[in-house]
Amino acid sequence: MSAYPLTDTRLAALRARMEQTGTDLVALGPSSHMAWLTGVHPHGDERPVMLMVSADYAGFLMPALNAAAARQDTDLPFHCWSDDQGPEAALEEVLAACGATRADLSVVLDETMRSDFSLRLLAALETPRHRFTEDTVGLLRTRKDDQEAAAIKAAHLANDTAVKAAFNALAEGVKERDIVEIIKAEYAALGATLEFCSVCFGASSAFPHHTPGETRLEREMAVLIDTGCRLDGYPSDMTRCGYFGTPTGAYEEVFAVVEQAVQAALAAAKPGARASDVDKAARDVITAAGYGDRFLHRTGHGLGVDIHEPPYIAANSDRVLEVGNVFSIEPGIYLDGAFGVRLEEIVILHDSGAEVFSQMPRDMQRLS
């Protein structure tokens, strides 16, 4: 047993998937896949760095200048190369150690690493067959264990605190960017860092991916806050909405429809359901209310080490959901020039259904 038991456990799970899928070699770049599997997150630039995993070997192609820093996080072997040597000999060495010398190998490539890394590897192999990580590392990452679930929960509780502080700080004349800074400071006080933040006042809330700016809050304005932090390696993501002043009838109607869509999707989110079933549950509510063409995006995305990762909760996804899957449910309605409403939860699937991580109610934030 190594000094890195989490790596041992995940490598064993990966090798089991490799056997089940007929995979001879998995190659990962300096990415979230590598970090999830080994805890190693080396500096990424044009110098090739890859982790190679076969049935009985795992080792790194590692630039020599990064080796000492990376060694702190792993006891897996390094095959180092220097700038004056180039990576060719070290690559041949690690492939030989993996037994990856015969023709027609089935190779899984990290879809997020540089294309020149992938092409260099494929050129070093004889007639390889390749695919991406969907049924190996990617699949394993969608099945969150108890440790990951606890980390994601903690990040969302920190997020709750920051979002509550943000709404409490809203006052006439405050700028969107001012609220971002308040959220950022709250995260820092909780030991977290800002992952992203979209604060939207008035008509800006009708843009699903608005960049906060100099817009000042005025009376009778809608407010949408979509923000997330990173705590102990895992992110949060949540959207809450409110109204500064007296909500109009149109705003109250749209808010109620979006809330109904969230509830419908939560009810549909069960192990064995398809991702498209969850999307349809939310979309049907919004379409029936006459706003179908104003729901501009999929219902959700997976969340783990990355804030966006599989499974994607979309109309075109037949992905069967499993226990341990973590993803967002975030239907929205966006009315150009007026306002938008999106309500977002991150959930984890249990045998009994979906558990919401956030403890902040989705109720309309009534601000005056």
Helices and strands as residue ranges (DSSP letters): H 5-21, E 25-28, H 32-38, E 50-53, E 58-63, H 64-71, E 78-81, H 88-97, E 106-109, H 115-124, E 129-131, H 137-142, H 146-168, H 176-189, E 193-201, G 202-206, E 221-231, E 234-235, E 238-244, H 249-268, H 275-288, G 292-294, E 300-302, E 309-313, E 326-329, E 332-335, E 339-342, E 345-350, E 353-356, E 365-367
